[in-house]
Amino acid sequence: MIVAFSVSPSGGSPDGSVSEAVAAAVRVVRDSGLPYELSSMFTCIEGEWDEVMAVVKRAVDVVAETSPRTSVVIKADIRPGYTGQLTAKVARVQDRLAQD
């Protein structure tokens, strides 16, 4: 499965930045050893349900340490029997675009 998630404290620095808290969450993802991709809005992580959701929970817990309120958005692509889809899905679209 692939999970795209975004976690953020309800408040950030005086300039509105939440990058410090988000970096702490991404460290959790990075240290998990699971394949992941970081974008400006979401972090995508790939693995089995229990391991992915455990990483998301740890990331949320780390952010929650910095704020009394935390926001989380999660989107999941659940396709049993498939792995390596974090990059394969993108490659399939790029192949289609190359046909243009």
C-alpha positions, 0 to 999 in steps of 0.5 A, a space after each residue: 500500500 501507498 499512503 500519502 499523509 500530511 501532519 502539521 501542528 496547529 501553530 508554527 513559528 511567528 511567521 507561520 512556518 511549520 517546517 521544524 515540526 514537519 522535518 521531525 515527522 519526515 525524520 521518523 519516516 526516513 528512519 523507518 527504512 520504508 520507501 518514501 517520497 517527500 513533496 511540498 504538500 505530502 509525504 508518501 510511504 510504501 509498505 504493508 498496512 501495519 508498518 505504514 500506519 505505525 510510521 504515520 502514528 509515530 510521525 503524528 506523535 512527534 509533531 504532537 510533542 510540539 503542539 497541543 493540537 495536530 492536523 493529519 490528512 491521510 490518503 491510501 492506495 491499497 493494492 494487495 500483492 503489489 510492491 514498488 508502486 511508489 515509483 512504478 505508478 509514476 513511470 507508467 504515467 511518464 511512459 504515456 506522456 512520452 507517447 505524446 
